[in-house]
Amino acid sequence: MKKKVSIITAITFLLFFLPTQILAAGGGGAEEAASEPSGMLVLALTVMSLLTLIVMMVFSFRDNG
């Protein structure tokens, strides 16, 4: 049980901490606001999207046999 709680805590921490750090690293210049998003932001959002899809498939197979 302790192992599950630690894993859930670590994942939750990363899901809240990673986007905050990426968005904070973007700076605040006016010309930067109109430019394209940074590569790290796109990478982080892509990884989180893929992980969400994988988790949803696992839950679907597990629930529906």
mmCIF file of the N, C-alpha and C atoms, coordinates in Angstrom:
data_MODEL
# 
_entry.id   MODEL 
# 
loop_
_atom_site.group_PDB 
_atom_site.id 
_atom_site.type_symbol 
_atom_site.label_atom_id 
_atom_site.label_alt_id 
_atom_site.label_comp_id 
_atom_site.label_asym_id 
_atom_site.label_entity_id 
_atom_site.label_seq_id 
_atom_site.pdbx_PDB_ins_code 
_atom_site.Cartn_x 
_atom_site.Cartn_y 
_atom_site.Cartn_z 
_atom_site.occupancy 
_atom_site.B_iso_or_equiv 
_atom_site.pdbx_formal_charge 
_atom_site.auth_seq_id 
_atom_site.auth_comp_id 
_atom_site.auth_asym_id 
_atom_site.auth_atom_id 
_atom_site.pdbx_PDB_model_num 
ATOM 1   N N  . MET A 1 1  ? 0.827   -1.194 0.000   1.00 0.00 ? 1  MET A N  1 
ATOM 2   C CA . MET A 1 1  ? 0.000   0.000  0.000   1.00 0.00 ? 1  MET A CA 1 
ATOM 3   C C  . MET A 1 1  ? 0.875   1.262  0.000   1.00 0.00 ? 1  MET A C  1 
ATOM 4   N N  . LYS A 1 2  ? 1.957   1.206  0.778   1.00 0.00 ? 2  LYS A N  1 
ATOM 5   C CA . LYS A 1 2  ? 2.852   2.359  0.855   1.00 0.00 ? 2  LYS A CA 1 
ATOM 6   C C  . LYS A 1 2  ? 3.500   2.637  -0.503  1.00 0.00 ? 2  LYS A C  1 
ATOM 7   N N  . LYS A 1 3  ? 3.802   1.563  -1.256  1.00 0.00 ? 3  LYS A N  1 
ATOM 8   C CA . LYS A 1 3  ? 4.408   1.715  -2.569  1.00 0.00 ? 3  LYS A CA 1 
ATOM 9   C C  . LYS A 1 3  ? 3.438   2.400  -3.535  1.00 0.00 ? 3  LYS A C  1 
ATOM 10  N N  . LYS A 1 4  ? 2.169   2.014  -3.501  1.00 0.00 ? 4  LYS A N  1 
ATOM 11  C CA . LYS A 1 4  ? 1.165   2.627  -4.378  1.00 0.00 ? 4  LYS A CA 1 
ATOM 12  C C  . LYS A 1 4  ? 0.980   4.109  -4.058  1.00 0.00 ? 4  LYS A C  1 
ATOM 13  N N  . VAL A 1 5  ? 0.939   4.434  -2.783  1.00 0.00 ? 5  VAL A N  1 
ATOM 14  C CA . VAL A 1 5  ? 0.770   5.829  -2.386  1.00 0.00 ? 5  VAL A CA 1 
ATOM 15  C C  . VAL A 1 5  ? 1.964   6.660  -2.838  1.00 0.00 ? 5  VAL A C  1 
ATOM 16  N N  . SER A 1 6  ? 3.188   6.113  -2.725  1.00 0.00 ? 6  SER A N  1 
ATOM 17  C CA . SER A 1 6  ? 4.365   6.862  -3.164  1.00 0.00 ? 6  SER A CA 1 
ATOM 18  C C  . SER A 1 6  ? 4.360   7.079  -4.670  1.00 0.00 ? 6  SER A C  1 
ATOM 19  N N  . ILE A 1 7  ? 3.940   6.074  -5.433  1.00 0.00 ? 7  ILE A N  1 
ATOM 20  C CA . ILE A 1 7  ? 3.900   6.217  -6.887  1.00 0.00 ? 7  ILE A CA 1 
ATOM 21  C C  . ILE A 1 7  ? 2.856   7.256  -7.288  1.00 0.00 ? 7  ILE A C  1 
ATOM 22  N N  . ILE A 1 8  ? 1.686   7.193  -6.679  1.00 0.00 ? 8  ILE A N  1 
ATOM 23  C CA . ILE A 1 8  ? 0.629   8.153  -6.993  1.00 0.00 ? 8  ILE A CA 1 
ATOM 24  C C  . ILE A 1 8  ? 1.064   9.571  -6.618  1.00 0.00 ? 8  ILE A C  1 
ATOM 25  N N  . THR A 1 9  ? 1.729   9.703  -5.487  1.00 0.00 ? 9  THR A N  1 
ATOM 26  C CA . THR A 1 9  ? 2.213   11.017 -5.065  1.00 0.00 ? 9  THR A CA 1 
ATOM 27  C C  . THR A 1 9  ? 3.257   11.555 -6.046  1.00 0.00 ? 9  THR A C  1 
ATOM 28  N N  . ALA A 1 10 ? 4.168   10.708 -6.488  1.00 0.00 ? 10 ALA A N  1 
ATOM 29  C CA . ALA A 1 10 ? 5.210   11.136 -7.427  1.00 0.00 ? 10 ALA A CA 1 
ATOM 30  C C  . ALA A 1 10 ? 4.603   11.555 -8.762  1.00 0.00 ? 10 ALA A C  1 
ATOM 31  N N  . ILE A 1 11 ? 3.660   10.792 -9.263  1.00 0.00 ? 11 ILE A N  1 
ATOM 32  C CA . ILE A 1 11 ? 3.026   11.132 -10.542 1.00 0.00 ? 11 ILE A CA 1 
ATOM 33  C C  . ILE A 1 11 ? 2.251   12.435 -10.423 1.00 0.00 ? 11 ILE A C  1 
ATOM 34  N N  . THR A 1 12 ? 1.500   12.584 -9.347  1.00 0.00 ? 12 THR A N  1 
ATOM 35  C CA . THR A 1 12 ? 0.737   13.821 -9.144  1.00 0.00 ? 12 THR A CA 1 
ATOM 36  C C  . THR A 1 12 ? 1.673   15.020 -9.051  1.00 0.00 ? 12 THR A C  1 
ATOM 37  N N  . PHE A 1 13 ? 2.760   14.882 -8.326  1.00 0.00 ? 13 PHE A N  1 
ATOM 38  C CA . PHE A 1 13 ? 3.734   15.965 -8.200  1.00 0.00 ? 13 PHE A CA 1 
ATOM 39  C C  . PHE A 1 13 ? 4.294   16.355 -9.559  1.00 0.00 ? 13 PHE A C  1 
ATOM 40  N N  . LEU A 1 14 ? 4.654   15.356 -10.373 1.00 0.00 ? 14 LEU A N  1 
ATOM 41  C CA . LEU A 1 14 ? 5.221   15.645 -11.686 1.00 0.00 ? 14 LEU A CA 1 
ATOM 42  C C  . LEU A 1 14 ? 4.208   16.294 -12.616 1.00 0.00 ? 14 LEU A C  1 
ATOM 43  N N  . LEU A 1 15 ? 2.966   15.861 -12.548 1.00 0.00 ? 15 LEU A N  1 
ATOM 44  C CA . LEU A 1 15 ? 1.946   16.427 -13.428 1.00 0.00 ? 15 LEU A CA 1 
ATOM 45  C C  . LEU A 1 15 ? 1.657   17.891 -13.100 1.00 0.00 ? 15 LEU A C  1 
ATOM 46  N N  . PHE A 1 16 ? 1.851   18.289 -11.841 1.00 0.00 ? 16 PHE A N  1 
ATOM 47  C CA . PHE A 1 16 ? 1.652   19.686 -11.479 1.00 0.00 ? 16 PHE A CA 1 
ATOM 48  C C  . PHE A 1 16 ? 2.939   20.501 -11.581 1.00 0.00 ? 16 PHE A C  1 
ATOM 49  N N  . PHE A 1 17 ? 4.076   19.884 -11.327 1.00 0.00 ? 17 PHE A N  1 
ATOM 50  C CA . PHE A 1 17 ? 5.345   20.593 -11.288 1.00 0.00 ? 17 PHE A CA 1 
ATOM 51  C C  . PHE A 1 17 ? 5.920   20.832 -12.681 1.00 0.00 ? 17 PHE A C  1 
ATOM 52  N N  . LEU A 1 18 ? 5.857   19.841 -13.557 1.00 0.00 ? 18 LEU A N  1 
ATOM 53  C CA . LEU A 1 18 ? 6.472   19.937 -14.879 1.00 0.00 ? 18 LEU A CA 1 
ATOM 54  C C  . LEU A 1 18 ? 5.876   21.063 -15.724 1.00 0.00 ? 18 LEU A C  1 
ATOM 55  N N  . PRO A 1 19 ? 4.547   21.147 -15.889 1.00 0.00 ? 19 PRO A N  1 
ATOM 56  C CA . PRO A 1 19 ? 4.019   22.262 -16.695 1.00 0.00 ? 19 PRO A CA 1 
ATOM 57  C C  . PRO A 1 19 ? 4.326   23.631 -16.096 1.00 0.00 ? 19 PRO A C  1 
ATOM 58  N N  . THR A 1 20 ? 4.350   23.740 -14.786 1.00 0.00 ? 20 THR A N  1 
ATOM 59  C CA . THR A 1 20 ? 4.649   25.011 -14.142 1.00 0.00 ? 20 THR A CA 1 
ATOM 60  C C  . THR A 1 20 ? 6.068   25.461 -14.474 1.00 0.00 ? 20 THR A C  1 
ATOM 61  N N  . GLN A 1 21 ? 7.016   24.547 -14.425 1.00 0.00 ? 21 GLN A N  1 
ATOM 62  C CA . GLN A 1 21 ? 8.405   24.887 -14.717 1.00 0.00 ? 21 GLN A CA 1 
ATOM 63  C C  . GLN A 1 21 ? 8.591   25.234 -16.192 1.00 0.00 ? 21 GLN A C  1 
ATOM 64  N N  . ILE A 1 22 ? 7.898   24.530 -17.063 1.00 0.00 ? 22 ILE A N  1 
ATOM 65  C CA . ILE A 1 22 ? 8.046   24.787 -18.496 1.00 0.00 ? 22 ILE A CA 1 
ATOM 66  C C  . ILE A 1 22 ? 7.458   26.148 -18.852 1.00 0.00 ? 22 ILE A C  1 
ATOM 67  N N  . LEU A 1 23 ? 6.279   26.451 -18.314 1.00 0.00 ? 23 LEU A N  1 
ATOM 68  C CA . LEU A 1 23 ? 5.654   27.728 -18.618 1.00 0.00 ? 23 LEU A CA 1 
ATOM 69  C C  . LEU A 1 23 ? 6.420   28.889 -17.981 1.00 0.00 ? 23 LEU A C  1 
ATOM 70  N N  . ALA A 1 24 ? 7.000   28.663 -16.809 1.00 0.00 ? 24 ALA A N  1 
ATOM 71  C CA . ALA A 1 24 ? 7.765   29.718 -16.139 1.00 0.00 ? 24 ALA A CA 1 
ATOM 72  C C  . ALA A 1 24 ? 9.059   30.017 -16.887 1.00 0.00 ? 24 ALA A C  1 
ATOM 73  N N  . ALA A 1 25 ? 9.611   29.037 -17.589 1.00 0.00 ? 25 ALA A N  1 
ATOM 74  C CA . ALA A 1 25 ? 10.870  29.233 -18.306 1.00 0.00 ? 25 ALA A CA 1 
ATOM 75  C C  . ALA A 1 25 ? 10.674  29.995 -19.605 1.00 0.00 ? 25 ALA A C  1 
ATOM 76  N N  . GLY A 1 26 ? 9.431   30.254 -19.982 1.00 0.00 ? 26 GLY A N  1 
ATOM 77  C CA . GLY A 1 26 ? 9.158   30.909 -21.256 1.00 0.00 ? 26 GLY A CA 1 
ATOM 78  C C  . GLY A 1 26 ? 9.506   32.380 -21.294 1.00 0.00 ? 26 GLY A C  1 
ATOM 79  N N  . GLY A 1 27 ? 9.681   33.011 -20.170 1.00 0.00 ? 27 GLY A N  1 
ATOM 80  C CA . GLY A 1 27 ? 9.981   34.440 -20.162 1.00 0.00 ? 27 GLY A CA 1 
ATOM 81  C C  . GLY A 1 27 ? 8.707   35.258 -20.219 1.00 0.00 ? 27 GLY A C  1 
ATOM 82  N N  . GLY A 1 28 ? 8.829   36.559 -20.450 1.00 0.00 ? 28 GLY A N  1 
ATOM 83  C CA . GLY A 1 28 ? 7.635   37.384 -20.460 1.00 0.00 ? 28 GLY A CA 1 
ATOM 84  C C  . GLY A 1 28 ? 7.670   38.514 -21.463 1.00 0.00 ? 28 GLY A C  1 
ATOM 85  N N  . GLY A 1 29 ? 8.559   38.435 -22.451 1.00 0.00 ? 29 GLY A N  1 
ATOM 86  C CA . GLY A 1 29 ? 8.651   39.509 -23.434 1.00 0.00 ? 29 GLY A CA 1 
ATOM 87  C C  . GLY A 1 29 ? 7.441   39.526 -24.357 1.00 0.00 ? 29 GLY A C  1 
ATOM 88  N N  . ALA A 1 30 ? 7.092   40.708 -24.867 1.00 0.00 ? 30 ALA A N  1 
ATOM 89  C CA . ALA A 1 30 ? 5.923   40.843 -25.742 1.00 0.00 ? 30 ALA A CA 1 
ATOM 90  C C  . ALA A 1 30 ? 6.136   40.114 -27.063 1.00 0.00 ? 30 ALA A C  1 
ATOM 91  N N  . GLU A 1 31 ? 7.358   40.160 -27.591 1.00 0.00 ? 31 GLU A N  1 
ATOM 92  C CA . GLU A 1 31 ? 7.606   39.470 -28.855 1.00 0.00 ? 31 GLU A CA 1 
ATOM 93  C C  . GLU A 1 31 ? 7.599   37.951 -28.667 1.00 0.00 ? 31 GLU A C  1 
ATOM 94  N N  . GLU A 1 32 ? 7.952   37.511 -27.473 1.00 0.00 ? 32 GLU A N  1 
ATOM 95  C CA . GLU A 1 32 ? 7.945   36.073 -27.206 1.00 0.00 ? 32 GLU A CA 1 
ATOM 96  C C  . GLU A 1 32 ? 6.526   35.549 -27.056 1.00 0.00 ? 32 GLU A C  1 
ATOM 97  N N  . ALA A 1 33 ? 5.614   36.395 -26.601 1.00 0.00 ? 33 ALA A N  1 
ATOM 98  C CA . ALA A 1 33 ? 4.241   35.955 -26.411 1.00 0.00 ? 33 ALA A CA 1 
ATOM 99  C C  . ALA A 1 33 ? 3.577   35.632 -27.736 1.00 0.00 ? 33 ALA A C  1 
ATOM 100 N N  . ALA A 1 34 ? 3.969   36.323 -28.800 1.00 0.00 ? 34 ALA A N  1 
ATOM 101 C CA . ALA A 1 34 ? 3.362   36.087 -30.101 1.00 0.00 ? 34 ALA A CA 1 
ATOM 102 C C  . ALA A 1 34 ? 4.075   34.981 -30.873 1.00 0.00 ? 34 ALA A C  1 
ATOM 103 N N  . SER A 1 35 ? 5.221   34.561 -30.403 1.00 0.00 ? 35 SER A N  1 
ATOM 104 C CA . SER A 1 35 ? 5.975   33.539 -31.134 1.00 0.00 ? 35 SER A CA 1 
ATOM 105 C C  . SER A 1 35 ? 5.408   32.153 -30.866 1.00 0.00 ? 35 SER A C  1 
ATOM 106 N N  . GLU A 1 36 ? 5.959   31.186 -31.555 1.00 0.00 ? 36 GLU A N  1 
ATOM 107 C CA . GLU A 1 36 ? 5.509   29.802 -31.421 1.00 0.00 ? 36 GLU A CA 1 
ATOM 108 C C  . GLU A 1 36 ? 5.873   29.263 -30.032 1.00 0.00 ? 36 GLU A C  1 
ATOM 109 N N  . PRO A 1 37 ? 5.117   28.266 -29.544 1.00 0.00 ? 37 PRO A N  1 
ATOM 110 C CA . PRO A 1 37 ? 5.433   27.687 -28.230 1.00 0.00 ? 37 PRO A CA 1 
ATOM 111 C C  . PRO A 1 37 ? 6.793   26.983 -28.249 1.00 0.00 ? 37 PRO A C  1 
ATOM 112 N N  . SER A 1 38 ? 7.400   26.908 -27.082 1.00 0.00 ? 38 SER A N  1 
ATOM 113 C CA . SER A 1 38 ? 8.729   26.303 -26.996 1.00 0.00 ? 38 SER A CA 1 
ATOM 114 C C  . SER A 1 38 ? 8.652   24.802 -27.249 1.00 0.00 ? 38 SER A C  1 
ATOM 115 N N  . GLY A 1 39 ? 9.772   24.240 -27.656 1.00 0.00 ? 39 GLY A N  1 
ATOM 116 C CA . GLY A 1 39 ? 9.830   22.810 -27.951 1.00 0.00 ? 39 GLY A CA 1 
ATOM 117 C C  . GLY A 1 39 ? 9.578   21.962 -26.716 1.00 0.00 ? 39 GLY A C  1 
ATOM 118 N N  . MET A 1 40 ? 10.037  22.436 -25.563 1.00 0.00 ? 40 MET A N  1 
ATOM 119 C CA . MET A 1 40 ? 9.839   21.663 -24.341 1.00 0.00 ? 40 MET A CA 1 
ATOM 120 C C  . MET A 1 40 ? 8.369   21.619 -23.939 1.00 0.00 ? 40 MET A C  1 
ATOM 121 N N  . LEU A 1 41 ? 7.648   22.714 -24.151 1.00 0.00 ? 41 LEU A N  1 
ATOM 122 C CA . LEU A 1 41 ? 6.216   22.739 -23.850 1.00 0.00 ? 41 LEU A CA 1 
ATOM 123 C C  . LEU A 1 41 ? 5.466   21.765 -24.747 1.00 0.00 ? 41 LEU A C  1 
ATOM 124 N N  . VAL A 1 42 ? 5.778   21.785 -26.027 1.00 0.00 ? 42 VAL A N  1 
ATOM 125 C CA . VAL A 1 42 ? 5.123   20.880 -26.967 1.00 0.00 ? 42 VAL A CA 1 
ATOM 126 C C  . VAL A 1 42 ? 5.450   19.432 -26.620 1.00 0.00 ? 42 VAL A C  1 
ATOM 127 N N  . LEU A 1 43 ? 6.695   19.167 -26.276 1.00 0.00 ? 43 LEU A N  1 
ATOM 128 C CA . LEU A 1 43 ? 7.101   17.815 -25.903 1.00 0.00 ? 43 LEU A CA 1 
ATOM 129 C C  . LEU A 1 43 ? 6.364   17.348 -24.644 1.00 0.00 ? 43 LEU A C  1 
ATOM 130 N N  . ALA A 1 44 ? 6.291   18.196 -23.635 1.00 0.00 ? 44 ALA A N  1 
ATOM 131 C CA . ALA A 1 44 ? 5.618   17.816 -22.392 1.00 0.00 ? 44 ALA A CA 1 
ATOM 132 C C  . ALA A 1 44 ? 4.134   17.560 -22.623 1.00 0.00 ? 44 ALA A C  1 
ATOM 133 N N  . LEU A 1 45 ? 3.482   18.401 -23.395 1.00 0.00 ? 45 LEU A N  1 
ATOM 134 C CA . LEU A 1 45 ? 2.064   18.204 -23.676 1.00 0.00 ? 45 LEU A CA 1 
ATOM 135 C C  . LEU A 1 45 ? 1.831   16.947 -24.507 1.00 0.00 ? 45 LEU A C  1 
ATOM 136 N N  . THR A 1 46 ? 2.736   16.647 -25.433 1.00 0.00 ? 46 THR A N  1 
ATOM 137 C CA . THR A 1 46 ? 2.617   15.433 -26.238 1.00 0.00 ? 46 THR A CA 1 
ATOM 138 C C  . THR A 1 46 ? 2.761   14.192 -25.374 1.00 0.00 ? 46 THR A C  1 
ATOM 139 N N  . VAL A 1 47 ? 3.749   14.192 -24.493 1.00 0.00 ? 47 VAL A N  1 
ATOM 140 C CA . VAL A 1 47 ? 3.965   13.043 -23.614 1.00 0.00 ? 47 VAL A CA 1 
ATOM 141 C C  . VAL A 1 47 ? 2.762   12.834 -22.698 1.00 0.00 ? 47 VAL A C  1 
ATOM 142 N N  . MET A 1 48 ? 2.248   13.916 -22.118 1.00 0.00 ? 48 MET A N  1 
ATOM 143 C CA . MET A 1 48 ? 1.089   13.774 -21.234 1.00 0.00 ? 48 MET A CA 1 
ATOM 144 C C  . MET A 1 48 ? -0.146  13.294 -21.996 1.00 0.00 ? 48 MET A C  1 
ATOM 145 N N  . SER A 1 49 ? -0.309  13.733 -23.242 1.00 0.00 ? 49 SER A N  1 
ATOM 146 C CA . SER A 1 49 ? -1.446  13.286 -24.048 1.00 0.00 ? 49 SER A CA 1 
ATOM 147 C C  . SER A 1 49 ? -1.332  11.801 -24.370 1.00 0.00 ? 49 SER A C  1 
ATOM 148 N N  . LEU A 1 50 ? -0.137  11.374 -24.756 1.00 0.00 ? 50 LEU A N  1 
ATOM 149 C CA . LEU A 1 50 ? 0.047   9.954  -25.069 1.00 0.00 ? 50 LEU A CA 1 
ATOM 150 C C  . LEU A 1 50 ? -0.153  9.080  -23.837 1.00 0.00 ? 50 LEU A C  1 
ATOM 151 N N  . LEU A 1 51 ? 0.354   9.522  -22.699 1.00 0.00 ? 51 LEU A N  1 
ATOM 152 C CA . LEU A 1 51 ? 0.163   8.750  -21.475 1.00 0.00 ? 51 LEU A CA 1 
ATOM 153 C C  . LEU A 1 51 ? -1.314  8.673  -21.089 1.00 0.00 ? 51 LEU A C  1 
ATOM 154 N N  . THR A 1 52 ? -2.049  9.739  -21.322 1.00 0.00 ? 52 THR A N  1 
ATOM 155 C CA . THR A 1 52 ? -3.485  9.725  -21.039 1.00 0.00 ? 52 THR A CA 1 
ATOM 156 C C  . THR A 1 52 ? -4.192  8.721  -21.924 1.00 0.00 ? 52 THR A C  1 
ATOM 157 N N  . LEU A 1 53 ? -3.852  8.688  -23.204 1.00 0.00 ? 53 LEU A N  1 
ATOM 158 C CA . LEU A 1 53 ? -4.462  7.722  -24.114 1.00 0.00 ? 53 LEU A CA 1 
ATOM 159 C C  . LEU A 1 53 ? -4.129  6.288  -23.723 1.00 0.00 ? 53 LEU A C  1 
ATOM 160 N N  . ILE A 1 54 ? -2.889  6.046  -23.334 1.00 0.00 ? 54 ILE A N  1 
ATOM 161 C CA . ILE A 1 54 ? -2.487  4.695  -22.927 1.00 0.00 ? 54 ILE A CA 1 
ATOM 162 C C  . ILE A 1 54 ? -3.238  4.261  -21.677 1.00 0.00 ? 54 ILE A C  1 
ATOM 163 N N  . VAL A 1 55 ? -3.340  5.149  -20.710 1.00 0.00 ? 55 VAL A N  1 
ATOM 164 C CA . VAL A 1 55 ? -4.056  4.820  -19.473 1.00 0.00 ? 55 VAL A CA 1 
ATOM 165 C C  . VAL A 1 55 ? -5.529  4.545  -19.761 1.00 0.00 ? 55 VAL A C  1 
ATOM 166 N N  . MET A 1 56 ? -6.133  5.329  -20.635 1.00 0.00 ? 56 MET A N  1 
ATOM 167 C CA . MET A 1 56 ? -7.535  5.109  -20.979 1.00 0.00 ? 56 MET A CA 1 
ATOM 168 C C  . MET A 1 56 ? -7.738  3.763  -21.677 1.00 0.00 ? 56 MET A C  1 
ATOM 169 N N  . MET A 1 57 ? -6.796  3.369  -22.539 1.00 0.00 ? 57 MET A N  1 
ATOM 170 C CA . MET A 1 57 ? -6.901  2.056  -23.192 1.00 0.00 ? 57 MET A CA 1 
ATOM 171 C C  . MET A 1 57 ? -6.757  0.931  -22.178 1.00 0.00 ? 57 MET A C  1 
ATOM 172 N N  . VAL A 1 58 ? -5.812  1.072  -21.252 1.00 0.00 ? 58 VAL A N  1 
ATOM 173 C CA . VAL A 1 58 ? -5.624  0.048  -20.224 1.00 0.00 ? 58 VAL A CA 1 
ATOM 174 C C  . VAL A 1 58 ? -6.885  -0.095 -19.388 1.00 0.00 ? 58 VAL A C  1 
ATOM 175 N N  . PHE A 1 59 ? -7.471  1.017  -18.969 1.00 0.00 ? 59 PHE A N  1 
ATOM 176 C CA . PHE A 1 59 ? -8.695  0.958  -18.183 1.00 0.00 ? 59 PHE A CA 1 
ATOM 177 C C  . PHE A 1 59 ? -9.839  0.357  -18.977 1.00 0.00 ? 59 PHE A C  1 
ATOM 178 N N  . SER A 1 60 ? -9.910  0.661  -20.268 1.00 0.00 ? 60 SER A N  1 
ATOM 179 C CA . SER A 1 60 ? -10.965 0.122  -21.112 1.00 0.00 ? 60 SER A CA 1 
ATOM 180 C C  . SER A 1 60 ? -10.836 -1.392 -21.235 1.00 0.00 ? 60 SER A C  1 
ATOM 181 N N  . PHE A 1 61 ? -9.634  -1.890 -21.489 1.00 0.00 ? 61 PHE A N  1 
ATOM 182 C CA . PHE A 1 61 ? -9.429  -3.341 -21.591 1.00 0.00 ? 61 PHE A CA 1 
ATOM 183 C C  . PHE A 1 61 ? -9.670  -4.019 -20.253 1.00 0.00 ? 61 PHE A C  1 
ATOM 184 N N  . ARG A 1 62 ? -9.239  -3.387 -19.188 1.00 0.00 ? 62 ARG A N  1 
ATOM 185 C CA . ARG A 1 62 ? -9.408  -3.996 -17.868 1.00 0.00 ? 62 ARG A CA 1 
ATOM 186 C C  . ARG A 1 62 ? -10.884 -4.074 -17.469 1.00 0.00 ? 62 ARG A C  1 
ATOM 187 N N  . ASP A 1 63 ? -11.638 -3.038 -17.770 1.00 0.00 ? 63 ASP A N  1 
ATOM 188 C CA . ASP A 1 63 ? -13.053 -3.019 -17.385 1.00 0.00 ? 63 ASP A CA 1 
ATOM 189 C C  . ASP A 1 63 ? -13.918 -3.895 -18.279 1.00 0.00 ? 63 ASP A C  1 
ATOM 190 N N  . ASN A 1 64 ? -13.570 -3.980 -19.564 1.00 0.00 ? 64 ASN A N  1 
ATOM 191 C CA . ASN A 1 64 ? -14.410 -4.703 -20.510 1.00 0.00 ? 64 ASN A CA 1 
ATOM 192 C C  . ASN A 1 64 ? -13.895 -6.102 -20.838 1.00 0.00 ? 64 ASN A C  1 
ATOM 193 N N  . GLY A 1 65 ? -12.854 -6.509 -20.182 1.00 0.00 ? 65 GLY A N  1 
ATOM 194 C CA . GLY A 1 65 ? -12.340 -7.868 -20.361 1.00 0.00 ? 65 GLY A CA 1 
ATOM 195 C C  . GLY A 1 65 ? -11.559 -7.969 -21.624 1.00 0.00 ? 65 GLY A C  1 
# 
